[in-house]
């Protein structure tokens, strides 16, 4: 009876060991596939970095131009109103 029980335990232990080895191998294969996907994504992101830097440079230049235009318009408006105030004070 004890010999039969120990044989059953050894067989079950061997089966469990084989199953764990198979699961480990499948996990290693899955991790390799995941690494390939991550490397592919990194390559695509790095290729887009140039595009994003061009977009960033363009938006910075457009912001600079719009700031200059707003500054020029503001100074023109100030000059017009300042001249009107000077004329009003001279007329009084």
N, CA, C and O atoms as a printed pandas DataFrame, in Angstrom:
     atom_number atom_name residue_name chain_id  residue_number  x_coord  y_coord  z_coord
0              1         N          UNK        A               1    0.818   -1.190    0.000
1              2        CA          UNK        A               1    0.000    0.000    0.000
2              3         C          UNK        A               1    0.865    1.259    0.000
3              4         O          UNK        A               1    0.626    2.179   -0.782
4              5         N          UNK        A               2    1.867    1.300    0.872
5              6        CA          UNK        A               2    2.725    2.477    0.916
6              7         C          UNK        A               2    3.575    2.573   -0.329
7              8         O          UNK        A               2    3.899    3.673   -0.778
8              9         N          UNK        A               3    3.948    1.406   -0.905
9             10        CA          UNK        A               3    4.730    1.424   -2.139
10            11         C          UNK        A               3    3.890    1.968   -3.292
11            12         O          UNK        A               3    4.399    2.711   -4.131
12            13         N          UNK        A               4    2.649    1.614   -3.338
13            14        CA          UNK        A               4    1.759    2.090   -4.398
14            15         C          UNK        A               4    1.553    3.594   -4.267
15            16         O          UNK        A               4    1.552    4.321   -5.260
16            17         N          UNK        A               5    1.380    4.049   -3.032
17            18        CA          UNK        A               5    1.184    5.473   -2.800
18            19         C          UNK        A               5    2.430    6.264   -3.184
19            20         O          UNK        A               5    2.318    7.338   -3.775
20            21         N          UNK        A               6    3.599    5.757   -2.862
21            22        CA          UNK        A               6    4.831    6.462   -3.221
22            23         C          UNK        A               6    5.048    6.436   -4.729
23            24         O          UNK        A               6    5.566    7.411   -5.274
24            25         N          UNK        A               7    4.680    5.374   -5.420
25            26        CA          UNK        A               7    4.802    5.312   -6.883
26            27         C          UNK        A               7    3.865    6.343   -7.516
27            28         O          UNK        A               7    4.248    7.051   -8.447
28            29         N          UNK        A               8    2.633    6.421   -7.001
29            30        CA          UNK        A               8    1.671    7.397   -7.521
30            31         C          UNK        A               8    2.204    8.824   -7.306
31            32         O          UNK        A               8    2.090    9.669   -8.195
32            33         N          UNK        A               9    2.778    9.088   -6.139
33            34        CA          UNK        A               9    3.334   10.407   -5.857
34            35         C          UNK        A               9    4.509   10.730   -6.778
35            36         O          UNK        A               9    4.622   11.864   -7.243
36            37         N          UNK        A              10    5.376    9.773   -7.048
37            38        CA          UNK        A              10    6.495    9.986   -7.950
38            39         C          UNK        A              10    6.012   10.259   -9.378
39            40         O          UNK        A              10    6.541   11.132  -10.066
40            41         N          UNK        A              11    5.012    9.508   -9.809
41            42        CA          UNK        A              11    4.471    9.711  -11.158
42            43         C          UNK        A              11    3.827   11.093  -11.258
43            44         O          UNK        A              11    4.063   11.826  -12.218
44            45         N          UNK        A              12    3.016   11.443  -10.263
45            46        CA          UNK        A              12    2.383   12.753  -10.273
46            47         C          UNK        A              12    3.415   13.873  -10.181
47            48         O          UNK        A              12    3.259   14.911  -10.825
48            49         N          UNK        A              13    4.439   13.678   -9.409
49            50        CA          UNK        A              13    5.517   14.665   -9.307
50            51         C          UNK        A              13    6.245   14.824  -10.635
51            52         O          UNK        A              13    6.581   15.940  -11.032
52            53         N          UNK        A              14    6.488   13.712  -11.320
53            54        CA          UNK        A              14    7.147   13.758  -12.635
54            55         C          UNK        A              14    6.269   14.479  -13.648
55            56         O          UNK        A              14    6.762   15.288  -14.435
56            57         N          UNK        A              15    4.961   14.188  -13.631
57            58        CA          UNK        A              15    4.027   14.845  -14.543
58            59         C          UNK        A              15    3.999   16.348  -14.258
59            60         O          UNK        A              15    4.019   17.159  -15.184
60            61         N          UNK        A              16    3.954   16.710  -12.989
61            62        CA          UNK        A              16    3.946   18.128  -12.611
62            63         C          UNK        A              16    5.227   18.819  -13.072
63            64         O          UNK        A              16    5.181   19.950  -13.555
64            65         N          UNK        A              17    6.358   18.152  -12.927
65            66        CA          UNK        A              17    7.632   18.717  -13.363
66            67         C          UNK        A              17    7.643   18.935  -14.871
67            68         O          UNK        A              17    8.104   19.977  -15.339
68            69         N          UNK        A              18    7.145   17.971  -15.636
69            70        CA          UNK        A              18    7.100   18.096  -17.093
70            71         C          UNK        A              18    6.173   19.244  -17.491
71            72         O          UNK        A              18    6.508   20.028  -18.379
72            73         N          UNK        A              19    5.007   19.350  -16.841
73            74        CA          UNK        A              19    4.055   20.422  -17.146
74            75         C          UNK        A              19    4.681   21.781  -16.839
75            76         O          UNK        A              19    4.537   22.713  -17.630
76            77         N          UNK        A              20    5.367   21.909  -15.718
77            78        CA          UNK        A              20    6.011   23.173  -15.369
78            79         C          UNK        A              20    7.121   23.533  -16.357
79            80         O          UNK        A              20    7.290   24.705  -16.692
80            81         N          UNK        A              21    7.876   22.542  -16.824
81            82        CA          UNK        A              21    8.916   22.802  -17.819
82            83         C          UNK        A              21    8.286   23.289  -19.120
83            84         O          UNK        A              21    8.785   24.234  -19.731
84            85         N          UNK        A              22    7.195   22.653  -19.550
85            86        CA          UNK        A              22    6.506   23.066  -20.777
86            87         C          UNK        A              22    5.959   24.487  -20.630
87            88         O          UNK        A              22    6.093   25.301  -21.544
88            89         N          UNK        A              23    5.343   24.787  -19.481
89            90        CA          UNK        A              23    4.827   26.136  -19.248
90            91         C          UNK        A              23    5.959   27.172  -19.230
91            92         O          UNK        A              23    5.792   28.282  -19.736
92            93         N          UNK        A              24    7.086   26.815  -18.660
93            94        CA          UNK        A              24    8.235   27.715  -18.650
94            95         C          UNK        A              24    8.735   28.008  -20.057
95            96         O          UNK        A              24    9.048   29.154  -20.382
96            97         N          UNK        A              25    8.811   26.977  -20.889
97            98        CA          UNK        A              25    9.253   27.158  -22.276
98            99         C          UNK        A              25    8.264   28.049  -23.032
99           100         O          UNK        A              25    8.672   28.947  -23.768
100          101         N          UNK        A              26    6.963   27.799  -22.850
101          102        CA          UNK        A              26    5.956   28.632  -23.519
102          103         C          UNK        A              26    6.039   30.083  -23.037
103          104         O          UNK        A              26    5.834   31.010  -23.821
104          105         N          UNK        A              27    6.334   30.279  -21.769
105          106        CA          UNK        A              27    6.459   31.627  -21.228
106          107         C          UNK        A              27    7.676   32.337  -21.832
107          108         O          UNK        A              27    7.614   33.530  -22.127
108          109         N          UNK        A              28    8.760   31.617  -22.011
109          110        CA          UNK        A              28    9.955   32.201  -22.629
110          111         C          UNK        A              28    9.662   32.592  -24.074
111          112         O          UNK        A              28   10.087   33.655  -24.526
112          113         N          UNK        A              29    8.939   31.743  -24.802
113          114        CA          UNK        A              29    8.579   32.061  -26.188
114          115         C          UNK        A              29    7.680   33.290  -26.235
115          116         O          UNK        A              29    7.854   34.158  -27.091
116          117         N          UNK        A              30    6.718   33.364  -25.315
117          118        CA          UNK        A              30    5.823   34.529  -25.271
118          119         C          UNK        A              30    6.613   35.797  -24.952
119          120         O          UNK        A              30    6.349   36.844  -25.542
120          121         N          UNK        A              31    7.567   35.725  -24.039
121          122        CA          UNK        A              31    8.379   36.895  -23.694
122          123         C          UNK        A              31    9.233   37.338  -24.890
123          124         O          UNK        A              31    9.433   38.536  -25.089
124          125         N          UNK        A              32    9.734   36.396  -25.679
125          126        CA          UNK        A              32   10.491   36.760  -26.874
126          127         C          UNK        A              32    9.609   37.505  -27.875
127          128         O          UNK        A              32   10.040   38.490  -28.476
128          129         N          UNK        A              33    8.372   37.032  -28.050
129          130        CA          UNK        A              33    7.447   37.713  -28.960
130          131         C          UNK        A              33    7.116   39.113  -28.450
131          132         O          UNK        A              33    7.042   40.063  -29.230
132          133         N          UNK        A              34    6.919   39.236  -27.145
133          134        CA          UNK        A              34    6.640   40.546  -26.557
134          135         C          UNK        A              34    7.822   41.487  -26.762
135          136         O          UNK        A              34    7.630   42.665  -27.066
136          137         N          UNK        A              35    9.038   40.980  -26.600
137          138        CA          UNK        A              35   10.233   41.809  -26.831
138          139         C          UNK        A              35   10.321   42.279  -28.275
139          140         O          UNK        A              35   10.720   43.414  -28.535
140          141         N          UNK        A              36    9.951   41.411  -29.219
141          142        CA          UNK        A              36    9.956   41.806  -30.632
142          143         C          UNK        A              36    8.946   42.923  -30.882
143          144         O          UNK        A              36    9.241   43.882  -31.595
144          145         N          UNK        A              37    7.761   42.801  -30.299
145          146        CA          UNK        A              37    6.734   43.829  -30.472
146          147         C          UNK        A              37    7.191   45.146  -29.854
147          148         O          UNK        A              37    7.008   46.204  -30.456
148          149         N          UNK        A              38    7.773   45.099  -28.679
149          150        CA          UNK        A              38    8.254   46.315  -28.017
150          151         C          UNK        A              38    9.374   46.962  -28.828
151          152         O          UNK        A              38    9.408   48.185  -28.964
152          153         N          UNK        A              39   10.284   46.162  -29.365
153          154        CA          UNK        A              39   11.356   46.710  -30.201
154          155         C          UNK        A              39   10.785   47.361  -31.459
155          156         O          UNK        A              39   11.259   48.413  -31.887
156          157         N          UNK        A              40    9.771   46.737  -32.046
157          158        CA          UNK        A              40    9.126   47.294  -33.234
158          159         C          UNK        A              40    8.460   48.631  -32.914
159          160         O          UNK        A              40    8.568   49.585  -33.685
160          161         N          UNK        A              41    7.777   48.693  -31.783
161          162        CA          UNK        A              41    7.119   49.939  -31.362
162          163         C          UNK        A              41    8.156   51.023  -31.101
163          164         O          UNK        A              41    7.959   52.173  -31.492
164          165         N          UNK        A              42    9.255   50.671  -30.444
165          166        CA          UNK        A              42   10.318   51.649  -30.191
166          167         C          UNK        A              42   10.903   52.194  -31.494
167          168         O          UNK        A              42   11.188   53.387  -31.593
168          169         N          UNK        A              43   11.082   51.335  -32.482
169          170        CA          UNK        A              43   11.613   51.784  -33.770
170          171         C          UNK        A              43   10.639   52.758  -34.438
171          172         O          UNK        A              43   11.060   53.768  -35.003
172          173         N          UNK        A              44    9.349   52.456  -34.373
173          174        CA          UNK        A              44    8.351   53.345  -34.989
174          175         C          UNK        A              44    8.280   54.675  -34.250
175          176         O          UNK        A              44    8.154   55.724  -34.882
176          177         N          UNK        A              45    8.357   54.650  -32.941
177          178        CA          UNK        A              45    8.320   55.895  -32.164
178          179         C          UNK        A              45    9.555   56.736  -32.468
179          180         O          UNK        A              45    9.452   57.954  -32.620
180          181         N          UNK        A              46   10.703   56.108  -32.558
181          182        CA          UNK        A              46   11.931   56.847  -32.874
182          183         C          UNK        A              46   11.876   57.448  -34.270
183          184         O          UNK        A              46   12.437   58.518  -34.502
184          185         N          UNK        A              47   11.205   56.774  -35.206
185          186        CA          UNK        A              47   11.094   57.344  -36.550
186          187         C          UNK        A              47   10.161   58.551  -36.550
187          188         O          UNK        A              47   10.299   59.432  -37.399
188          189         N          UNK        A              48    9.218   58.608  -35.619
189          190        CA          UNK        A              48    8.298   59.741  -35.538
190          191         C          UNK        A              48    8.881   60.921  -34.758
191          192         O          UNK        A              48    8.325   62.018  -34.810
192          193         N          UNK        A              49    9.968   60.722  -34.051
193          194        CA          UNK        A              49   10.565   61.814  -33.280
194          195         C          UNK        A              49   10.970   62.977  -34.176
195          196         O          UNK        A              49   10.833   64.136  -33.784
196          197         N          UNK        A              50   11.471   62.680  -35.377
197          198        CA          UNK        A              50   11.840   63.736  -36.307
198          199         C          UNK        A              50   10.641   64.559  -36.729
199          200         O          UNK        A              50   10.721   65.784  -36.822
200          201         N          UNK        A              51    9.527   63.884  -36.983
201          202        CA          UNK        A              51    8.307   64.596  -37.373
202          203         C          UNK        A              51    7.836   65.493  -36.238
203          204         O          UNK        A              51    7.455   66.642  -36.464
204          205         N          UNK        A              52    7.863   64.972  -35.023
205          206        CA          UNK        A              52    7.416   65.769  -33.881
206          207         C          UNK        A              52    8.337   66.968  -33.636
207          208         O          UNK        A              52    7.870   68.032  -33.230
208          209         N          UNK        A              53    9.620   66.805  -33.874
209          210        CA          UNK        A              53   10.529   67.949  -33.687
210          211         C          UNK        A              53   10.263   69.018  -34.741
211          212         O          UNK        A              53   10.355   70.210  -34.446
212          213         N          UNK        A              54    9.932   68.607  -35.971
213          214        CA          UNK        A              54    9.592   69.585  -37.020
214          215         C          UNK        A              54    8.310   70.316  -36.651
215          216         O          UNK        A              54    8.224   71.534  -36.807
216          217         N          UNK        A              55    7.315   69.588  -36.165
217          218        CA          UNK        A              55    6.052   70.205  -35.752
218          219         C          UNK        A              55    6.300   71.175  -34.607
219          220         O          UNK        A              55    5.735   72.269  -34.589
220          221         N          UNK        A              56    7.130   70.790  -33.659
221          222        CA          UNK        A              56    7.441   71.660  -32.525
222          223         C          UNK        A              56    8.138   72.935  -32.993
223          224         O          UNK        A              56    7.806   74.027  -32.532
224          225         N          UNK        A              57    9.089   72.806  -33.894
225          226        CA          UNK        A              57    9.794   73.974  -34.424
226          227         C          UNK        A              57    8.828   74.894  -35.166
227          228         O          UNK        A              57    8.889   76.115  -35.021
228          229         N          UNK        A              58    7.939   74.304  -35.958
229          230        CA          UNK        A              58    6.975   75.096  -36.716
230          231         C          UNK        A              58    6.027   75.845  -35.784
231          232         O          UNK        A              58    5.754   77.026  -36.001
232          233         N          UNK        A              59    5.530   75.183  -34.765
233          234        CA          UNK        A              59    4.615   75.863  -33.839
234          235         C          UNK        A              59    5.331   76.975  -33.081
235          236         O          UNK        A              59    4.735   78.016  -32.805
236          237         N          UNK        A              60    6.585   76.769  -32.745
237          238        CA          UNK        A              60    7.342   77.828  -32.075
238          239         C          UNK        A              60    7.508   79.047  -32.983
239          240         O          UNK        A              60    7.366   80.184  -32.532
240          241         N          UNK        A              61    7.808   78.812  -34.255
241          242        CA          UNK        A              61    7.972   79.926  -35.201
242          243         C          UNK        A              61    6.638   80.649  -35.409
243          244         O          UNK        A              61    6.599   81.878  -35.462
244          245         N          UNK        A              62    5.544   79.885  -35.528
245          246        CA          UNK        A              62    4.238   80.517  -35.703
246          247         C          UNK        A              62    3.847   81.338  -34.472
247          248         O          UNK        A              62    3.256   82.411  -34.597
248          249         N          UNK        A              63    4.172   80.840  -33.312
249          250        CA          UNK        A              63    3.879   81.597  -32.092
250          251         C          UNK        A              63    4.688   82.882  -32.052
251          252         O          UNK        A              63    4.178   83.923  -31.637
252          253         N          UNK        A              64    5.936   82.822  -32.476
253          254        CA          UNK        A              64    6.781   84.019  -32.518
254          255         C          UNK        A              64    6.218   85.047  -33.501
255          256         O          UNK        A              64    6.160   86.240  -33.203
256          257         N          UNK        A              65    5.805   84.568  -34.673
257          258        CA          UNK        A              65    5.243   85.471  -35.674
258          259         C          UNK        A              65    3.949   86.086  -35.170
259          260         O          UNK        A              65    3.735   87.289  -35.320
260          261         N          UNK        A              66    3.084   85.275  -34.575
261          262        CA          UNK        A              66    1.805   85.816  -34.079
262          263         C          UNK        A              66    2.046   86.808  -32.939
263          264         O          UNK        A              66    1.327   87.802  -32.832
264          265         N          UNK        A              67    3.028   86.560  -32.100
265          266        CA          UNK        A              67    3.354   87.516  -31.032
266          267         C          UNK        A              67    3.819   88.848  -31.615
267          268         O          UNK        A              67    3.437   89.912  -31.129
268          269         N          UNK        A              68    4.646   88.784  -32.660
269          270        CA          UNK        A              68    5.129   90.010  -33.293
270          271         C          UNK        A              68    3.979   90.788  -33.944
271          272         O          UNK        A              68    3.925   92.015  -33.860
272          273         N          UNK        A              69    3.061   90.061  -34.592
273          274        CA          UNK        A              69    1.917   90.719  -35.237
274          275         C          UNK        A              69    1.038   91.387  -34.188
275          276         O          UNK        A              69    0.625   92.534  -34.359
276          277         N          UNK        A              70    0.752   90.676  -33.109
277          278        CA          UNK        A              70   -0.070   91.247  -32.037
278          279         C          UNK        A              70    0.620   92.453  -31.429
279          280         O          UNK        A              70   -0.031   93.454  -31.132
280          281         N          UNK        A              71    1.915   92.373  -31.242
281          282        CA          UNK        A              71    2.671   93.501  -30.689
282          283         C          UNK        A              71    2.602   94.715  -31.617
283          284         O          UNK        A              71    2.440   95.844  -31.154
284          285         N          UNK        A              72    2.726   94.483  -32.920
285          286        CA          UNK        A              72    2.665   95.595  -33.884
286          287         C          UNK        A              72    1.282   96.229  -33.900
287          288         O          UNK        A              72    1.156   97.453  -33.913
288          289         N          UNK        A              73    0.249   95.398  -33.899
289          290        CA          UNK        A              73   -1.120   95.928  -33.897
290          291         C          UNK        A              73   -1.389   96.707  -32.615
291          292         O          UNK        A              73   -2.005   97.771  -32.650
292          293         N          UNK        A              74   -0.935   96.187  -31.504
293          294        CA          UNK        A              74   -1.128   96.866  -30.223
294          295         C          UNK        A              74   -0.413   98.211  -30.206
295          296         O          UNK        A              74   -0.960   99.206  -29.729
296          297         N          UNK        A              75    0.803   98.237  -30.725
297          298        CA          UNK        A              75    1.538   99.516  -30.741
298          299         C          UNK        A              75    0.852  100.523  -31.668
299          300         O          UNK        A              75    0.825  101.712  -31.352
300          301         N          UNK        A              76    0.300  100.085  -32.798
301          302        CA          UNK        A              76   -0.435  100.978  -33.683
302          303         C          UNK        A              76   -1.666  101.559  -32.999
303          304         O          UNK        A              76   -1.943  102.754  -33.103
304          305         N          UNK        A              77   -2.387  100.716  -32.311
305          306        CA          UNK        A              77   -3.590  101.176  -31.602
306          307         C          UNK        A              77   -3.201  102.167  -30.515
307          308         O          UNK        A              77   -3.873  103.184  -30.338
308          309         N          UNK        A              78   -2.135  101.888  -29.789
309          310        CA          UNK        A              78   -1.677  102.815  -28.752
310          311         C          UNK        A              78   -1.278  104.153  -29.349
311          312         O          UNK        A              78   -1.587  105.204  -28.787
312          313         N          UNK        A              79   -0.586  104.120  -30.494
313          314        CA          UNK        A              79   -0.171  105.370  -31.139
314          315         C          UNK        A              79   -1.383  106.180  -31.579
315          316         O          UNK        A              79   -1.400  107.400  -31.418
316          317         N          UNK        A              80   -2.393  105.522  -32.131
317          318        CA          UNK        A              80   -3.586  106.237  -32.588
318          319         C          UNK        A              80   -4.284  106.890  -31.411
319          320         O          UNK        A              80   -4.633  108.068  -31.478
320          321         N          UNK        A              81   -4.492  106.151  -30.338
321          322        CA          UNK        A              81   -5.172  106.712  -29.177
322          323         C          UNK        A              81   -4.318  107.777  -28.484
323          324         O          UNK        A              81   -4.858  108.751  -27.960
324          325         N          UNK        A              82   -3.019  107.608  -28.474
325          326        CA          UNK        A              82   -2.144  108.588  -27.834
326          327         C          UNK        A              82   -2.154  109.894  -28.626
327          328         O          UNK        A              82   -2.159  110.981  -28.047
328          329         N          UNK        A              83   -2.157  109.778  -29.958
329          330        CA          UNK        A              83   -2.227  110.977  -30.790
330          331         C          UNK        A              83   -3.558  111.688  -30.581
331          332         O          UNK        A              83   -3.610  112.917  -30.526
332          333         N          UNK        A              84   -4.646  110.903  -30.464
333          334        CA          UNK        A              84   -5.961  111.511  -30.218
334          335         C          UNK        A              84   -5.979  112.225  -28.876
335          336         O          UNK        A              84   -6.572  113.298  -28.768
336          337         N          UNK        A              85   -5.364  111.677  -27.875
337          338        CA          UNK        A              85   -5.322  112.316  -26.564
338          339         C          UNK        A              85   -4.465  113.573  -26.611
339          340         O          UNK        A              85   -4.799  114.574  -25.978
340          341         N          UNK        A              86   -3.351  113.531  -27.363
341          342        CA          UNK        A              86   -2.502  114.716  -27.487
342          343         C          UNK        A              86   -3.243  115.838  -28.195
343          344         O          UNK        A              86   -3.136  117.002  -27.810
344          345         N          UNK        A              87   -3.989  115.487  -29.224
345          346        CA          UNK        A              87   -4.757  116.486  -29.960
346          347         C          UNK        A              87   -5.835  117.091  -29.065
347          348         O          UNK        A              87   -6.084  118.294  -29.134
348          349         N          UNK        A              88   -6.471  116.288  -28.239
349          350        CA          UNK        A              88   -7.499  116.777  -27.338
350          351         C          UNK        A              88   -6.902  117.733  -26.298
351          352         O          UNK        A              88   -7.498  118.762  -25.980
352          353         N          UNK        A              89   -5.726  117.389  -25.777
353          354        CA          UNK        A              89   -5.100  118.261  -24.781
354          355         C          UNK        A              89   -4.597  119.555  -25.413
355          356         O          UNK        A              89   -4.614  120.599  -24.762
356          357         N          UNK        A              90   -4.151  119.509  -26.669
357          358        CA          UNK        A              90   -3.707  120.714  -27.352
358          359         C          UNK        A              90   -4.889  121.628  -27.675
359          360         O          UNK        A              90   -4.747  122.850  -27.638
360          361         N          UNK        A              91   -6.027  121.065  -27.983
361          362        CA          UNK        A              91   -7.199  121.850  -28.304
362          363         C          UNK        A              91   -7.794  122.549  -27.081
363          364         O          UNK        A              91   -8.474  123.567  -27.217
364          365         N          UNK        A              92   -7.556  122.036  -25.954
365          366        CA          UNK        A              92   -8.131  122.628  -24.727
366          367         C          UNK        A              92   -7.339  123.791  -24.335
367          368         O          UNK        A              92   -7.645  124.437  -23.333
